[in-house]
Amino acid sequence: MFIHCLPSEQIKELVRAPNKHELFVFGVLCQDVNLLSVFAGDGKIIDINLDIFEPSGDGTTPDFDRFEIIDYGQTLKFGNYEASSRTILKLLKLGH
């Protein structure tokens, strides 16, 4: 299990953002159940099946052992692999 939280100074800005529902503050990744749960800036919990993270165009695959939330909650990072929160929400049909 891996847990990551944005630094407090980024959280302070994120919670005031008009698009805070699209930004991730905190995440818990559990490979045993193939699940990442993220907490959005509006307080909602979003469960993400790890299977949605397919190899990128250049063949980069996610390294779930190196999970981070970066860019003020706009990006999930798994080693060299990155996925934007907006793209993830669209894939889950939660985006606007």
Backbone as a printed PyTorch tensor [residue, N CA C, xyz], in Angstrom:
tensor([[[  0.8480,  -1.1780,   0.0000],
         [  0.0000,   0.0000,   0.0000],
         [  0.8910,   1.2380,   0.0000]],

        [[  0.5190,   2.2030,  -0.8170],
         [  1.2590,   3.4500,  -0.9080],
         [  0.2960,   4.6050,  -0.6720]],

        [[  0.7440,   5.5780,   0.0970],
         [ -0.0700,   6.7480,   0.4250],
         [  0.7190,   7.9930,   0.0490]],

        [[  0.0360,   8.9460,  -0.5800],
         [  0.7090,  10.2010,  -0.9150],
         [ -0.2660,  11.3580,  -0.7320]],

        [[  0.2630,  12.4600,  -0.2290],
         [ -0.5210,  13.6740,  -0.0130],
         [  0.2560,  14.8630,  -0.5630]],

        [[ -0.4500,  15.8040,  -1.1320],
         [  0.1930,  17.0330,  -1.5780],
         [  0.7860,  17.7790,  -0.3880]],

        [[  1.8140,  18.5690,  -0.6120],
         [  2.3340,  19.4290,   0.4630],
         [  1.2640,  20.4330,   0.9020]],

        [[  1.3060,  20.8300,   2.1550],
         [  0.2650,  21.6990,   2.7180],
         [  0.1180,  23.0180,   1.9670]],

        [[  1.2220,  23.6000,   1.4800],
         [  1.0990,  24.8700,   0.7560],
         [  0.3300,  24.6920,  -0.5540]],

        [[  0.4470,  23.5330,  -1.1910],
         [ -0.3160,  23.2760,  -2.4100],
         [ -1.7890,  23.0110,  -2.0880]],

        [[ -2.0430,  22.3420,  -0.9810],
         [ -3.4290,  22.0790,  -0.5730],
         [ -4.1540,  23.3880,  -0.2980]],

        [[ -3.4780,  24.3250,   0.3470],
         [ -4.1030,  25.6170,   0.6570],
         [ -4.5720,  26.3270,  -0.6070]],

        [[ -3.8010,  26.2350,  -1.6770],
         [ -4.2080,  26.8510,  -2.9450],
         [ -5.2930,  26.0330,  -3.6390]],

        [[ -5.1500,  24.7230,  -3.6080],
         [ -6.0820,  23.8320,  -4.2890],
         [ -7.5110,  24.0160,  -3.7760]],

        [[ -7.6980,  24.1030,  -2.4680],
         [ -9.0620,  24.1740,  -1.9270],
         [ -9.7790,  25.4720,  -2.2930]],

        [[ -9.0320,  26.4560,  -2.7540],
         [ -9.6390,  27.7170,  -3.2030],
         [ -9.8520,  27.7520,  -4.7190]],

        [[ -9.3800,  26.7320,  -5.4250],
         [ -9.4650,  26.7040,  -6.8860],
         [-10.8990,  26.4480,  -7.3400]],

        [[-11.3480,  27.1350,  -8.3880],
         [-12.7100,  26.9050,  -8.8840],
         [-12.9050,  25.4950,  -9.4430]],

        [[-11.8270,  24.8460,  -9.8400],
         [-11.9170,  23.4840, -10.3850],
         [-11.4220,  22.4380,  -9.3870]],

        [[-11.5700,  22.7210,  -8.1000],
         [-11.0450,  21.8130,  -7.0750],
         [-11.6380,  20.4080,  -7.1670]],

        [[-12.8220,  20.2760,  -7.7630],
         [-13.4310,  18.9530,  -7.9570],
         [-12.6320,  18.0980,  -8.9410]],

        [[-11.7470,  18.7210,  -9.7330],
         [-10.9180,  18.0170, -10.7060],
         [ -9.4960,  17.7670, -10.2010]],

        [[ -9.2010,  18.1800,  -8.9870],
         [ -7.8410,  18.0990,  -8.4620],
         [ -7.7780,  17.1090,  -7.3060]],

        [[ -6.6590,  16.3910,  -7.2250],
         [ -6.4980,  15.3550,  -6.2180],
         [ -5.5710,  15.8070,  -5.1030]],

        [[ -6.0140,  15.6500,  -3.8720],
         [ -5.2850,  16.0850,  -2.6910],
         [ -4.4750,  14.9510,  -2.0730]],

        [[ -5.0660,  13.7740,  -2.0300],
         [ -4.5320,  12.6600,  -1.2480],
         [ -4.8870,  11.3710,  -1.9730]],

        [[ -4.0230,  10.3790,  -1.8970],
         [ -4.3370,   9.1080,  -2.5390],
         [ -3.7920,   7.9180,  -1.7790]],

        [[ -4.5130,   6.8220,  -1.8820],
         [ -4.1060,   5.5390,  -1.2920],
         [ -4.1380,   4.5090,  -2.4120]],

        [[ -2.9820,   3.9210,  -2.7050],
         [ -2.8710,   2.9340,  -3.7720],
         [ -2.6290,   1.5630,  -3.1510]],

        [[ -3.4680,   0.6080,  -3.5160],
         [ -3.3260,  -0.7550,  -3.0020],
         [ -3.2990,  -1.7140,  -4.1810]],

        [[ -2.1010,  -2.1860,  -4.5090],
         [ -1.9590,  -3.0910,  -5.6420],
         [ -2.6190,  -4.4370,  -5.3910]],

        [[ -2.7360,  -4.8420,  -4.1350],
         [ -3.3650,  -6.1300,  -3.8140],
         [ -4.7940,  -6.2280,  -4.3300]],

        [[ -5.4920,  -5.1000,  -4.3430],
         [ -6.8730,  -5.0840,  -4.8380],
         [ -7.0070,  -4.2670,  -6.1260]],

        [[ -5.8480,  -3.8740,  -6.7070],
         [ -5.8110,  -3.1800,  -7.9990],
         [ -6.5870,  -1.8620,  -7.9730]],

        [[ -6.4240,  -1.0970,  -6.8910],
         [ -7.2510,   0.0870,  -6.6840],
         [ -6.4430,   1.2740,  -6.1720]],

        [[ -6.7860,   2.4400,  -6.6990],
         [ -6.2750,   3.7090,  -6.1970],
         [ -7.4830,   4.5370,  -5.7860]],

        [[ -7.5260,   4.9620,  -4.5480],
         [ -8.5820,   5.8590,  -4.0760],
         [ -7.9640,   7.2340,  -3.8930]],

        [[ -8.5520,   8.2280,  -4.5530],
         [ -8.0600,   9.5960,  -4.4260],
         [ -9.1470,  10.4610,  -3.8120]],

        [[ -8.7090,  11.4730,  -3.1060],
         [ -9.6090,  12.4300,  -2.4710],
         [ -9.4810,  13.7310,  -3.2470]],

        [[-10.5780,  14.1490,  -3.8410],
         [-10.5850,  15.3740,  -4.6350],
         [-10.6880,  16.5940,  -3.7290]],

        [[-10.3940,  17.7430,  -4.3020],
         [-10.4120,  18.9920,  -3.5470],
         [-11.7730,  19.3690,  -3.0080]],

        [[-12.8400,  18.7900,  -3.5680],
         [-14.1860,  19.0700,  -3.0670],
         [-14.6290,  18.0630,  -2.0110]],

        [[-13.7040,  17.1690,  -1.5970],
         [-13.9960,  16.2110,  -0.5400],
         [-14.5200,  14.8660,  -1.0070]],

        [[-14.7520,  14.7180,  -2.3020],
         [-15.2570,  13.4410,  -2.8080],
         [-14.1320,  12.4190,  -2.9220]],

        [[-14.4660,  11.1630,  -2.6820],
         [-13.5330,  10.0530,  -2.8390],
         [-13.8240,   9.3910,  -4.1840]],

        [[-12.7680,   9.1990,  -4.9630],
         [-12.9070,   8.5990,  -6.2840],
         [-12.0500,   7.3400,  -6.3210]],

        [[-12.6840,   6.2100,  -6.6110],
         [-11.9690,   4.9460,  -6.7200],
         [-11.6040,   4.7010,  -8.1780]],

        [[-10.3420,   4.3640,  -8.4030],
         [ -9.8220,   4.1780,  -9.7560],
         [ -9.1940,   2.7900,  -9.8550]],

        [[ -9.6990,   1.9820, -10.7860],
         [ -9.1010,   0.6820, -11.0530],
         [ -7.7690,   0.9180, -11.7540]],

        [[ -6.7210,   0.2870, -11.2980],
         [ -5.3910,   0.5130, -11.8620],
         [ -5.2810,   0.1010, -13.3280]],

        [[ -6.2150,  -0.6880, -13.8170],
         [ -6.1820,  -1.1260, -15.2090],
         [ -6.3910,   0.0140, -16.2030]],

        [[ -6.9140,   1.1640, -15.7590],
         [ -7.1140,   2.2620, -16.7120],
         [ -5.7910,   2.8980, -17.1300]],

        [[ -4.7260,   2.6470, -16.3930],
         [ -3.4320,   3.2400, -16.7130],
         [ -2.6800,   2.3530, -17.7000]],

        [[ -2.9710,   2.5670, -18.9790],
         [ -2.3590,   1.7920, -20.0480],
         [ -1.0200,   2.3990, -20.4350]],

        [[ -0.1420,   1.6250, -21.0880],
         [  1.1430,   2.1790, -21.5290],
         [  0.9370,   3.4210, -22.4030]],

        [[  1.8380,   4.3730, -22.2570],
         [  1.7490,   5.5970, -23.0470],
         [  2.1850,   5.3180, -24.4850]],

        [[  2.0880,   6.3120, -25.3330],
         [  2.4500,   6.1620, -26.7400],
         [  3.8820,   5.7210, -26.9670]],

        [[  4.7690,   6.0950, -26.0410],
         [  6.1750,   5.6930, -26.1960],
         [  6.4870,   4.3920, -25.4510]],

        [[  5.4310,   3.7410, -24.9180],
         [  5.6110,   2.4610, -24.2430],
         [  5.8720,   2.5440, -22.7490]],

        [[  5.8960,   3.7440, -22.1950],
         [  6.1130,   3.9010, -20.7520],
         [  4.9400,   3.2960, -19.9930]],

        [[  5.2540,   2.4720, -19.0130],
         [  4.2150,   1.8580, -18.1950],
         [  4.2780,   2.4180, -16.7710]],

        [[  3.1500,   2.4190, -16.0720],
         [  3.1490,   2.9480, -14.7040],
         [  3.9380,   2.0570, -13.7460]],

        [[  4.7130,   2.6930, -12.8950],
         [  5.4210,   2.0050, -11.8150],
         [  4.6690,   2.3570, -10.5360]],

        [[  3.7150,   1.5230, -10.1720],
         [  2.8310,   1.8330,  -9.0440],
         [  3.5680,   1.9130,  -7.7120]],

        [[  4.7710,   1.3850,  -7.6420],
         [  5.5810,   1.5000,  -6.4200],
         [  6.1250,   2.9160,  -6.2280]],

        [[  5.9780,   3.7560,  -7.2450],
         [  6.4970,   5.1320,  -7.1760],
         [  5.3550,   6.1350,  -7.3760]],

        [[  4.2810,   5.9420,  -6.6460],
         [  3.0790,   6.7670,  -6.7390],
         [  3.2770,   8.1260,  -6.0820]],

        [[  2.8730,   9.1830,  -6.8010],
         [  2.8860,  10.5590,  -6.2780],
         [  1.7120,  11.3320,  -6.8710]],

        [[  1.3040,  12.3710,  -6.1740],
         [  0.3850,  13.3670,  -6.7160],
         [  1.2060,  14.6410,  -6.8500]],

        [[  1.2130,  15.2430,  -8.0450],
         [  2.0520,  16.4160,  -8.2910],
         [  1.2410,  17.5220,  -8.9710]],

        [[  1.9080,  18.6380,  -9.2080],
         [  1.3130,  19.7650,  -9.9510],
         [  0.0160,  20.2770,  -9.3370]],

        [[  0.0290,  20.4820,  -8.0280],
         [ -1.1440,  21.0190,  -7.3330],
         [ -2.3810,  20.1420,  -7.5430]],

        [[ -2.1550,  18.8170,  -7.6240],
         [ -3.2610,  17.8740,  -7.7400],
         [ -3.7330,  17.6130,  -9.1520]],

        [[ -3.0460,  18.1830, -10.1370],
         [ -3.4570,  18.0160, -11.5280],
         [ -2.9250,  16.7410, -12.1680]],

        [[ -1.9480,  16.0790, -11.5210],
         [ -1.2690,  14.9500, -12.1520],
         [ -1.0020,  13.8320, -11.1520]],

        [[ -1.2590,  12.5960, -11.6020],
         [ -0.8250,  11.4170, -10.8720],
         [  0.4350,  10.9310, -11.5570]],

        [[  1.4390,  10.6080, -10.7620],
         [  2.7310,  10.1830, -11.2990],
         [  3.0710,   8.8110, -10.7320]],

        [[  3.4700,   7.9160, -11.6160],
         [  3.8780,   6.5600, -11.2450],
         [  5.2490,   6.3220, -11.8810]],

        [[  6.3060,   6.7770, -11.2320],
         [  7.6380,   6.7200, -11.8380],
         [  7.7100,   7.7050, -12.9830]],

        [[  8.0570,   7.2310, -14.1760],
         [  8.1500,   8.1010, -15.3540],
         [  6.8160,   8.2870, -16.0570]],

        [[  5.7910,   7.6280, -15.5920],
         [  4.4660,   7.6660, -16.1980],
         [  3.6220,   8.7230, -15.4920]],

        [[  2.9320,   9.5470, -16.2680],
         [  2.0590,  10.5700, -15.6890],
         [  0.6870,  10.5270, -16.3450]],

        [[ -0.3260,  10.8380, -15.5560],
         [ -1.7020,  10.9130, -16.0540],
         [ -2.3690,  12.1290, -15.4140]],

        [[ -3.0190,  12.9400, -16.2390],
         [ -3.6660,  14.1400, -15.7040],
         [ -4.9850,  13.7800, -15.0270]],

        [[ -5.3070,  14.5410, -13.9980],
         [ -6.5620,  14.3070, -13.2790],
         [ -7.7510,  14.4940, -14.2110]],

        [[ -7.6740,  15.4580, -15.0860],
         [ -8.7840,  15.7280, -16.0160],
         [ -9.0200,  14.5310, -16.9460]],

        [[ -7.9330,  13.9450, -17.4640],
         [ -8.0570,  12.7740, -18.3370],
         [ -8.6330,  11.5870, -17.5780]],

        [[ -8.1660,  11.3830, -16.3550],
         [ -8.6750,  10.2770, -15.5370],
         [-10.1700,  10.4370, -15.2960]],

        [[-10.5940,  11.6320, -14.9470],
         [-12.0190,  11.8650, -14.6840],
         [-12.8580,  11.6510, -15.9410]],

        [[-12.3220,  12.0260, -17.0980],
         [-13.0500,  11.7720, -18.3460],
         [-13.1600,  10.2780, -18.6050]],

        [[-12.0760,   9.5370, -18.3870],
         [-12.1180,   8.0830, -18.5730],
         [-13.1530,   7.4440, -17.6450]],

        [[-13.2850,   7.9800, -16.4520],
         [-14.2510,   7.4650, -15.4820],
         [-15.6440,   8.0650, -15.6810]],

        [[-15.7500,   8.9300, -16.6770],
         [-17.0010,   9.6310, -16.9850],
         [-17.4630,  10.5100, -15.8260]],

        [[-16.4890,  11.1110, -15.1380],
         [-16.7890,  12.0270, -14.0340],
         [-16.4000,  13.4540, -14.3800]],

        [[-15.7520,  13.6530, -15.5230],
         [-15.2670,  14.9760, -15.9050],
         [-16.3380,  15.8060, -16.5670]],

        [[-16.0610,  17.0980, -16.6580],
         [-17.0150,  18.0320, -17.2640],
         [-16.5870,  18.3810, -18.6600]]])
